[in-house]
């Protein structure tokens, strides 16, 4: 049996404090939803490794570790501080990556776009000139597709970032969303933040 004591007020009102963890039949403590949603960051670490963003991959590896440790039932304050440092590192480096991928270079293009190479034209022969024009058209269509993809990714990343701020920062002030008075509701919104953050950083690497 669990040694949990309640006062007369709880028994009279029928309201008992909510627990952060579930207790299984064999009396073993089980983690909540945030422990499992933290595993999403493993995909970011692996995708960053695939894209050869080694620092990004390393930071997400640290964040995965710290988040799993923090959301496992524990009273260790140092783990909470370590998790916050990992979160700030990811936010900083993700912002740095986002800025570099959207910053226009000296020619006015966004970095990451495929360069358009001038097609050599031959002084004689209509066929060679037509071929050169077609090559330029193909390159223009290719760049247009890259811009559309980048624009879509940029808009989605900004939208997800605003959603995270809304659920967490605004929720803090109004005591709702991630700071909902019912713990399980707050955990659901917090898990949504994990999902939105994971998708957002995937898109930054994909840009």
Buried (B, 14 or more C-beta within 10 A) or exposed (E): EEEEEEEEEEEEEEEEEEBBEEEEEEEEEEBBBBBEBBEBBBBBBEBBBEEEBEEBBBBBBBBBBBBBBBBBEEEEEEBBEBBEEBBEBBBEBBEEBBEEBBEEEEEEBBEBBEEBEEBEEEEEEEEBBEBBEEBBEEBEEEBEEBEEEBEEBBEEBEEBBEBBEEBBEEBEEEEBBBBBEEEEBBBBBBBBBBEBBBBBBBBBBEB
